[in-house]
Amino acid sequence: MQEQYRTLAREGVHEIEINKSRFLCALAPVANETEAQDFIARIRKEHPTARHHCWAYVLGADGGVQKASDDGEPGGTAGVPMLQMLLRREVRYVVAVVTRYFGGVKLGAGGLIRAYAGVVGEALDTLGTVTRQRFRLATVTVDHQRAGRVENDLRTTGRAVREVTYGAEVRIEVGLPEAELDAFRGWLADATAGTARLELGGEAYGEAGEV
């Protein structure tokens, strides 16, 4: 499993004009193919008079799912260059849709490739990317007397506190880098005089502080 991957910071649109043709690149972070296809459909609906809606997306932390469409442009001049730009920038879980309003001047195959790849690259620069790190999910169970201090220490040291649940005891869900598990066990034992319990769960990706 990948230790980390880069993805889009936020959804947005970037536009360029080349020889009177307008190229609007809409980018969005997506979790799966359904979300990607829904986004493509949404952009088509927003621009019903545009001649082309070319798209590409990359899913999976390892980039295992890669799809693209030229949507009527000459084969290999739109979707694939867009996909190659996403791969070159090493972004994952992202979909790109480039809507073209034809300006009456043909650009030729080389011009189209440069335009479609270029607008995706510029859109990535404009919207920015974030790196998501692989974390191990874990639950700390501690008594009420020590819970406040433990939670505060977790937050002040930059640990990713996901949820705190109060019952007979207090359960604090955290995200931990795999490499820090042993050190965390030691810290927790010292901080709670060995009274806290640590239960490991599955894995997830997230930015530090949000996992």
N, C-alpha and C positions, 0 to 999 in steps of 0.2 A: 504494500500500500504506500502511496506517495506521502512523504512527510509534509509537503505543503504544495499549494498551487496558487496561481495568480488569477484573479477574475476582475470583472468590471466593478468599479466603485459605485456607479449609479446609472440609471437609465437616462438616455438623452438622445439628441439629434444634432448632427453636424452637416452643414451644407457647403458644397463648392459649385462653381459654374465653370464649364469648359466649352468654349466655342458655342455659347448660347444654350447648351444642355445643362440642366440643373440636376445635380446628384445629391440626394438627401440620404444620409446614412443614419438609421435608427439603431441604436445598440441597447441591449438589455441583459442583465444577469438572469439566468433561468436554471431551474433545478433538473428539468427533464425534457424529453421530446414534446410532450403535450404542451408544456409552457412555451416552448420555442415555436411550435406551430400556431398556437393561439396568438402569440405576438406577431408573427408573420401575417396572420389573417387580420389582425387589428390594423396593421399598417396599410394593408391593401384597402381596407374599408375607409381609412382616413384620406387616401389619395386615389379615388376611383377613376380619375381621368388620366393618371400617369400611364405611360406606355409599358414600363417594366418595373417589376418588384423582385430584384434578384436577392438571394439570401444565402447565408451560410451559418452553421453553428457547430460548436465543439462542446461536448459533454464528457464528464468523467474527469477525475483528478489527473488521470493518465492520458486524457484526450482520446479515450477509446471509441467514442462516437463522433464521427465527422461527416456532415452532409452539406450539400450545396446545390443551388439551382441557378441556371442562367436566365430563366423565365423569358425566353424568346430572343435574348441576345445571341450572337453567334457563339457556337459551342466553345467553351473554355475561356471566354473573354470576361466573365463576370463572377459567377459563383465560385469557381476554383481560385481565381486570384484573391477574392475576399477571404476564402477559407485559408489560403496560404498565408495571408497577412495575420489572421488570428493565431495561426500556428507559429509563425515567425515571432510574434510578440509573446508567445507562450501563455495565452489566456485560455481559461477553461470555464465551462458553465456559462457560455455567452452566446447570444444570437445577434447577427447583423443583418439588417435589411436595407438595401440601397434602392431607393425609388428614383427612377430617371424620368425627367420631363424632357423629351427630345426637342432640341432647338433648331433643327433643320439642317445642321452641318454634320455629316458623317465623320466619325473619329477614326475609323479603321480599327483593326484588331488590336494593334499595339496601343493605340490611344485609349481604347476601352479598358484593356487590362490595367493600364496605368491609372485610369480614372477610378475604376472600382476598387482596386487595391489601395490607392492613395487616399480616398475618402474614408475608408475604414481605418487606416493608420492615423489619419488626422483626428477622427472621432475618438479613437482610443487615447490619443494625447490630450484631447480636450476634456474628456470625462474622467480620465484617470483610472488606475487599477489599485487593487488591494491584495495583499498576500494572506491566504488563510492557512493556518498551521493545523496539523493533525493533533488532536488532543484525546486523552483517555478520560472518559467520564467516571467520576467517583463520588461516593456519598460518605460524608463524615457524620457520624452520630455521636453526640456529646451531651452531657447534662446541662441543664439551664444555667447553672452557676458559672460554667466556663464558656458557654456558647457565645456570649457577646464579645468576649476578648478574642476567641478563635475567629469569629467572622470578621472582626475589625482587622486582625492581623492578616487574614487572607486578602482582604481588599487593599490594605495599605502596601502589601508586598506585590500587588499586581496580579494576584490569582484570579482566575475566571470564575466568580461565584454566579451560578445559574439560578439557584432557588434556595430559599430557607423555609423549612416547614417546622412549626411548633406543635408538639404533642407531649406525651409523657417525657420524651427527650427531644432534642433539637436535631433535625437532619439538614445538613448543609451540602448542597450539590455543587461540585466544582469540576472544572476542566483542567487537566494536568498534562503537560508534555510527558511522553512515555519515559524519556531519559531522566526525568526528575522524580519518578515515583519513589525510589528508595530513599532519596534525601527527604522527600515529603513525609514519608512514614516516620523517619527519625525526628523531624521537626514536630510532627503532631504528637508523638509520644512524649517528647520533652514539654510541649506546651500544655498538655493535659494530664501530666503525671501518669501517663499510660492508661487513662480511663476512656479515651475516645476509641471508636471503632471505624475502620476504613473499609468500605466495600467498593470494589472496582466494577464498572459497568462496560458499556460498549465504547465505540470510538466515534468521533465527529470532527468536523473541521470548523474553525472559526478564527476570528481575530482575537488577539490577547484581550481579555476583559469581557468578551461577549459569548464565549463558548457555552 
